Amino acid sequence: MKTLSGVLLIILTGLQYQIWFGQSGAMAQQRLAGQVATQKVRMQQLEQRNRKMIAEIVALQSGKAAFESRARSELGLVKKGEVFYLIPDETEP
């Protein structure tokens, strides 16, 4: 009887190990839940970036105003006949 109890205890211990630390155990489930949460946050960031890019594409396809605005802000371009004034910030010597 002691042998049978010992064998059953070893089997129970082995099963408990699989439940907690096995490939599909509780610890693995927690790790996967953390990875899913991280991926959801990353996916939300990428979706927001995609929405901004789509809005920019639509604006660029709709007319010249978006091109002109972008050329002025990013490239510093001016139209013919315009005068560009650069006023530097005051800095202490």
C-alpha positions, 0 to 999 in steps of 0.5 A: 500500500505504501508503494501505491501511495508513493507512486500516486504521489509521484504521478500527482506531483508530475501532473501538478508540475505540468499544470503550473510549469508545463508548455501550456501551463499557468505560467505560460498562459500569463506570459502569453497574456502579457505578450498579447497586451503588448501587441495590442498596444503596438497595434493601436499605435500603428493604427493611429499612425495609419490613420494619420498617413491616410489623412495626409494622403487624402489631403495631398490628393485633394489639392495644391494647398497641402503640397504648398503647406508641406513645401513651406514648412518642411523645405522652407520654400517661398512663392515668387514675389514673396519676401522671406524674413528670418528673425533669429531668437535672442540668445545670451552671449 
